[in-house]
């Protein structure tokens, strides 16, 4: 069992020899995953906007359940989360240039418009 607070995503699980294991989609926490006995490097990515990562070593014993201690990330407020979107400069609409009306020229004699 892998958990992160306030929330996070498991971005990688690697064996001792560096082999990356496939992750379920989505790999958001809390995540319950079955692994054979061994030692693993688990990388957990926290919530935006910081998206910090933490890498932990986890030992899984054969035929046993392991609960990894929760990964702690900085608690963010809704304002923290939306600030990058709200802090963007306002977009000023660009109006198309006004083109003068086509000059009306009389048609030459004998030509029907």
CNS distance restraints for C-alpha pairs under 8 A (distance, minus, plus):
assign (resid   1 and name CA) (resid  30 and name CA) 6.99 0.50 0.50
assign (resid   1 and name CA) (resid  31 and name CA) 5.70 0.50 0.50
assign (resid   1 and name CA) (resid  32 and name CA) 4.50 0.50 0.50
assign (resid   1 and name CA) (resid  33 and name CA) 6.45 0.50 0.50
assign (resid   1 and name CA) (resid  66 and name CA) 6.48 0.50 0.50
assign (resid   1 and name CA) (resid  67 and name CA) 4.75 0.50 0.50
assign (resid   1 and name CA) (resid  68 and name CA) 6.01 0.50 0.50
assign (resid   2 and name CA) (resid  29 and name CA) 6.45 0.50 0.50
assign (resid   2 and name CA) (resid  30 and name CA) 5.60 0.50 0.50
assign (resid   2 and name CA) (resid  31 and name CA) 5.11 0.50 0.50
assign (resid   2 and name CA) (resid  32 and name CA) 6.41 0.50 0.50
assign (resid   2 and name CA) (resid  67 and name CA) 6.63 0.50 0.50
assign (resid   2 and name CA) (resid  68 and name CA) 5.51 0.50 0.50
assign (resid   2 and name CA) (resid  69 and name CA) 7.59 0.50 0.50
assign (resid   2 and name CA) (resid  70 and name CA) 6.93 0.50 0.50
assign (resid   3 and name CA) (resid   7 and name CA) 7.64 0.50 0.50
assign (resid   3 and name CA) (resid   8 and name CA) 7.62 0.50 0.50
assign (resid   3 and name CA) (resid  29 and name CA) 5.04 0.50 0.50
assign (resid   3 and name CA) (resid  30 and name CA) 4.34 0.50 0.50
assign (resid   3 and name CA) (resid  31 and name CA) 6.40 0.50 0.50
assign (resid   3 and name CA) (resid  68 and name CA) 7.26 0.50 0.50
assign (resid   3 and name CA) (resid  69 and name CA) 7.41 0.50 0.50
assign (resid   3 and name CA) (resid  70 and name CA) 4.94 0.50 0.50
assign (resid   3 and name CA) (resid  71 and name CA) 6.33 0.50 0.50
assign (resid   4 and name CA) (resid   8 and name CA) 5.30 0.50 0.50
assign (resid   4 and name CA) (resid   9 and name CA) 7.83 0.50 0.50
assign (resid   4 and name CA) (resid  29 and name CA) 6.05 0.50 0.50
assign (resid   4 and name CA) (resid  30 and name CA) 6.81 0.50 0.50
assign (resid   4 and name CA) (resid  44 and name CA) 7.72 0.50 0.50
assign (resid   4 and name CA) (resid  46 and name CA) 7.64 0.50 0.50
assign (resid   4 and name CA) (resid  70 and name CA) 5.10 0.50 0.50
assign (resid   4 and name CA) (resid  71 and name CA) 4.38 0.50 0.50
assign (resid   4 and name CA) (resid  72 and name CA) 5.86 0.50 0.50
assign (resid   4 and name CA) (resid  73 and name CA) 7.32 0.50 0.50
assign (resid   5 and name CA) (resid  70 and name CA) 6.73 0.50 0.50
assign (resid   5 and name CA) (resid  71 and name CA) 6.12 0.50 0.50
assign (resid   5 and name CA) (resid  72 and name CA) 5.04 0.50 0.50
assign (resid   5 and name CA) (resid  73 and name CA) 5.94 0.50 0.50
assign (resid   5 and name CA) (resid  75 and name CA) 7.74 0.50 0.50
assign (resid   6 and name CA) (resid  47 and name CA) 7.90 0.50 0.50
assign (resid   6 and name CA) (resid  72 and name CA) 7.16 0.50 0.50
assign (resid   6 and name CA) (resid  73 and name CA) 6.52 0.50 0.50
assign (resid   6 and name CA) (resid  74 and name CA) 7.61 0.50 0.50
assign (resid   6 and name CA) (resid  75 and name CA) 5.97 0.50 0.50
assign (resid   7 and name CA) (resid  28 and name CA) 7.67 0.50 0.50
assign (resid   7 and name CA) (resid  29 and name CA) 6.31 0.50 0.50
assign (resid   7 and name CA) (resid  30 and name CA) 8.00 0.50 0.50
assign (resid   7 and name CA) (resid  46 and name CA) 6.44 0.50 0.50
assign (resid   7 and name CA) (resid  47 and name CA) 6.36 0.50 0.50
assign (resid   7 and name CA) (resid  73 and name CA) 7.81 0.50 0.50
assign (resid   8 and name CA) (resid  28 and name CA) 5.94 0.50 0.50
assign (resid   8 and name CA) (resid  29 and name CA) 5.64 0.50 0.50
assign (resid   8 and name CA) (resid  44 and name CA) 6.42 0.50 0.50
assign (resid   8 and name CA) (resid  45 and name CA) 5.49 0.50 0.50
assign (resid   8 and name CA) (resid  46 and name CA) 4.36 0.50 0.50
assign (resid   8 and name CA) (resid  47 and name CA) 5.68 0.50 0.50
assign (resid   9 and name CA) (resid  27 and name CA) 5.56 0.50 0.50
assign (resid   9 and name CA) (resid  28 and name CA) 4.19 0.50 0.50
assign (resid   9 and name CA) (resid  29 and name CA) 5.69 0.50 0.50
assign (resid   9 and name CA) (resid  44 and name CA) 5.56 0.50 0.50
assign (resid   9 and name CA) (resid  45 and name CA) 5.24 0.50 0.50
assign (resid   9 and name CA) (resid  46 and name CA) 6.50 0.50 0.50
assign (resid   9 and name CA) (resid  47 and name CA) 7.97 0.50 0.50
assign (resid  10 and name CA) (resid  27 and name CA) 5.41 0.50 0.50
assign (resid  10 and name CA) (resid  28 and name CA) 6.16 0.50 0.50
assign (resid  10 and name CA) (resid  29 and name CA) 6.98 0.50 0.50
assign (resid  10 and name CA) (resid  31 and name CA) 7.99 0.50 0.50
assign (resid  10 and name CA) (resid  42 and name CA) 7.28 0.50 0.50
assign (resid  10 and name CA) (resid  43 and name CA) 5.96 0.50 0.50
assign (resid  10 and name CA) (resid  44 and name CA) 4.41 0.50 0.50
assign (resid  10 and name CA) (resid  45 and name CA) 6.28 0.50 0.50
assign (resid  11 and name CA) (resid  27 and name CA) 7.31 0.50 0.50
assign (resid  11 and name CA) (resid  42 and name CA) 7.88 0.50 0.50
assign (resid  11 and name CA) (resid  43 and name CA) 5.56 0.50 0.50
assign (resid  11 and name CA) (resid  44 and name CA) 5.53 0.50 0.50
assign (resid  11 and name CA) (resid  45 and name CA) 6.25 0.50 0.50
assign (resid  12 and name CA) (resid  20 and name CA) 6.81 0.50 0.50
assign (resid  12 and name CA) (resid  21 and name CA) 7.36 0.50 0.50
assign (resid  12 and name CA) (resid  23 and name CA) 7.43 0.50 0.50
assign (resid  12 and name CA) (resid  41 and name CA) 7.89 0.50 0.50
assign (resid  12 and name CA) (resid  42 and name CA) 5.84 0.50 0.50
assign (resid  12 and name CA) (resid  43 and name CA) 5.06 0.50 0.50
assign (resid  12 and name CA) (resid  44 and name CA) 7.19 0.50 0.50
assign (resid  13 and name CA) (resid  20 and name CA) 5.79 0.50 0.50
assign (resid  13 and name CA) (resid  21 and name CA) 5.63 0.50 0.50
assign (resid  13 and name CA) (resid  22 and name CA) 7.85 0.50 0.50
assign (resid  13 and name CA) (resid  23 and name CA) 7.74 0.50 0.50
assign (resid  13 and name CA) (resid  40 and name CA) 6.51 0.50 0.50
assign (resid  13 and name CA) (resid  41 and name CA) 5.68 0.50 0.50
assign (resid  13 and name CA) (resid  42 and name CA) 4.57 0.50 0.50
assign (resid  13 and name CA) (resid  43 and name CA) 6.38 0.50 0.50
assign (resid  14 and name CA) (resid  18 and name CA) 5.42 0.50 0.50
assign (resid  14 and name CA) (resid  19 and name CA) 5.28 0.50 0.50
assign (resid  14 and name CA) (resid  20 and name CA) 4.41 0.50 0.50
assign (resid  14 and name CA) (resid  21 and name CA) 5.95 0.50 0.50
assign (resid  14 and name CA) (resid  40 and name CA) 5.48 0.50 0.50
assign (resid  14 and name CA) (resid  41 and name CA) 5.12 0.50 0.50
assign (resid  14 and name CA) (resid  42 and name CA) 6.58 0.50 0.50
assign (resid  15 and name CA) (resid  19 and name CA) 5.27 0.50 0.50
assign (resid  15 and name CA) (resid  20 and name CA) 6.62 0.50 0.50
assign (resid  15 and name CA) (resid  21 and name CA) 7.52 0.50 0.50
assign (resid  15 and name CA) (resid  38 and name CA) 7.58 0.50 0.50
assign (resid  15 and name CA) (resid  39 and name CA) 6.39 0.50 0.50
assign (resid  15 and name CA) (resid  40 and name CA) 4.76 0.50 0.50
assign (resid  15 and name CA) (resid  41 and name CA) 6.52 0.50 0.50
assign (resid  16 and name CA) (resid  38 and name CA) 7.82 0.50 0.50
assign (resid  16 and name CA) (resid  39 and name CA) 5.99 0.50 0.50
assign (resid  16 and name CA) (resid  40 and name CA) 5.96 0.50 0.50
assign (resid  16 and name CA) (resid  41 and name CA) 7.41 0.50 0.50
assign (resid  23 and name CA) (resid  27 and name CA) 6.34 0.50 0.50
assign (resid  27 and name CA) (resid  31 and name CA) 6.70 0.50 0.50
assign (resid  35 and name CA) (resid  60 and name CA) 7.39 0.50 0.50
assign (resid  36 and name CA) (resid  60 and name CA) 7.19 0.50 0.50
assign (resid  36 and name CA) (resid  61 and name CA) 7.85 0.50 0.50
assign (resid  36 and name CA) (resid  62 and name CA) 6.38 0.50 0.50
assign (resid  37 and name CA) (resid  59 and name CA) 7.62 0.50 0.50
assign (resid  37 and name CA) (resid  60 and name CA) 4.88 0.50 0.50
assign (resid  37 and name CA) (resid  61 and name CA) 4.74 0.50 0.50
assign (resid  37 and name CA) (resid  62 and name CA) 4.30 0.50 0.50
assign (resid  37 and name CA) (resid  63 and name CA) 7.50 0.50 0.50
assign (resid  38 and name CA) (resid  59 and name CA) 5.88 0.50 0.50
assign (resid  38 and name CA) (resid  60 and name CA) 5.25 0.50 0.50
assign (resid  38 and name CA) (resid  61 and name CA) 6.51 0.50 0.50
assign (resid  38 and name CA) (resid  62 and name CA) 7.66 0.50 0.50
assign (resid  39 and name CA) (resid  57 and name CA) 6.94 0.50 0.50
assign (resid  39 and name CA) (resid  58 and name CA) 5.69 0.50 0.50
assign (resid  39 and name CA) (resid  59 and name CA) 4.43 0.50 0.50
assign (resid  39 and name CA) (resid  60 and name CA) 6.16 0.50 0.50
assign (resid  40 and name CA) (resid  57 and name CA) 5.67 0.50 0.50
assign (resid  40 and name CA) (resid  58 and name CA) 5.20 0.50 0.50
assign (resid  40 and name CA) (resid  59 and name CA) 6.37 0.50 0.50
assign (resid  40 and name CA) (resid  60 and name CA) 7.82 0.50 0.50
assign (resid  41 and name CA) (resid  55 and name CA) 6.57 0.50 0.50
assign (resid  41 and name CA) (resid  56 and name CA) 5.63 0.50 0.50
assign (resid  41 and name CA) (resid  57 and name CA) 4.65 0.50 0.50
assign (resid  41 and name CA) (resid  58 and name CA) 6.32 0.50 0.50
assign (resid  42 and name CA) (resid  55 and name CA) 5.56 0.50 0.50
assign (resid  42 and name CA) (resid  56 and name CA) 5.24 0.50 0.50
assign (resid  42 and name CA) (resid  57 and name CA) 6.30 0.50 0.50
assign (resid  42 and name CA) (resid  58 and name CA) 7.07 0.50 0.50
assign (resid  43 and name CA) (resid  53 and name CA) 6.65 0.50 0.50
assign (resid  43 and name CA) (resid  54 and name CA) 5.67 0.50 0.50
assign (resid  43 and name CA) (resid  55 and name CA) 4.36 0.50 0.50
assign (resid  43 and name CA) (resid  56 and name CA) 6.49 0.50 0.50
assign (resid  44 and name CA) (resid  53 and name CA) 5.55 0.50 0.50
assign (resid  44 and name CA) (resid  54 and name CA) 5.38 0.50 0.50
assign (resid  44 and name CA) (resid  55 and name CA) 6.43 0.50 0.50
assign (resid  44 and name CA) (resid  71 and name CA) 7.77 0.50 0.50
assign (resid  45 and name CA) (resid  51 and name CA) 5.80 0.50 0.50
assign (resid  45 and name CA) (resid  52 and name CA) 5.61 0.50 0.50
assign (resid  45 and name CA) (resid  53 and name CA) 4.31 0.50 0.50
assign (resid  45 and name CA) (resid  54 and name CA) 6.53 0.50 0.50
assign (resid  46 and name CA) (resid  50 and name CA) 7.41 0.50 0.50
assign (resid  46 and name CA) (resid  51 and name CA) 4.73 0.50 0.50
assign (resid  46 and name CA) (resid  52 and name CA) 5.19 0.50 0.50
assign (resid  46 and name CA) (resid  53 and name CA) 6.15 0.50 0.50
assign (resid  46 and name CA) (resid  73 and name CA) 6.15 0.50 0.50
assign (resid  47 and name CA) (resid  51 and name CA) 5.06 0.50 0.50
assign (resid  47 and name CA) (resid  52 and name CA) 7.46 0.50 0.50
assign (resid  47 and name CA) (resid  73 and name CA) 7.93 0.50 0.50
assign (resid  48 and name CA) (resid  81 and name CA) 6.56 0.50 0.50
assign (resid  49 and name CA) (resid  80 and name CA) 7.50 0.50 0.50
assign (resid  49 and name CA) (resid  81 and name CA) 5.98 0.50 0.50
assign (resid  49 and name CA) (resid  84 and name CA) 7.65 0.50 0.50
assign (resid  52 and name CA) (resid  73 and name CA) 7.64 0.50 0.50
assign (resid  54 and name CA) (resid  71 and name CA) 7.67 0.50 0.50
assign (resid  58 and name CA) (resid  68 and name CA) 7.09 0.50 0.50
assign (resid  60 and name CA) (resid  64 and name CA) 7.32 0.50 0.50
assign (resid  60 and name CA) (resid  65 and name CA) 7.60 0.50 0.50
assign (resid  60 and name CA) (resid  66 and name CA) 6.30 0.50 0.50
assign (resid  61 and name CA) (resid  65 and name CA) 7.61 0.50 0.50
assign (resid  61 and name CA) (resid  66 and name CA) 7.71 0.50 0.50
assign (resid  76 and name CA) (resid  80 and name CA) 5.75 0.50 0.50
assign (resid  76 and name CA) (resid  81 and name CA) 6.65 0.50 0.50
assign (resid  77 and name CA) (resid  81 and name CA) 6.37 0.50 0.50
assign (resid  78 and name CA) (resid  82 and name CA) 6.17 0.50 0.50
assign (resid  79 and name CA) (resid  83 and name CA) 5.67 0.50 0.50
assign (resid  82 and name CA) (resid  86 and name CA) 6.19 0.50 0.50
assign (resid  83 and name CA) (resid  87 and name CA) 5.63 0.50 0.50
assign (resid  84 and name CA) (resid  88 and name CA) 6.51 0.50 0.50
assign (resid 107 and name CA) (resid 111 and name CA) 6.22 0.50 0.50
assign (resid 107 and name CA) (resid 112 and name CA) 7.39 0.50 0.50
assign (resid 107 and name CA) (resid 113 and name CA) 7.03 0.50 0.50
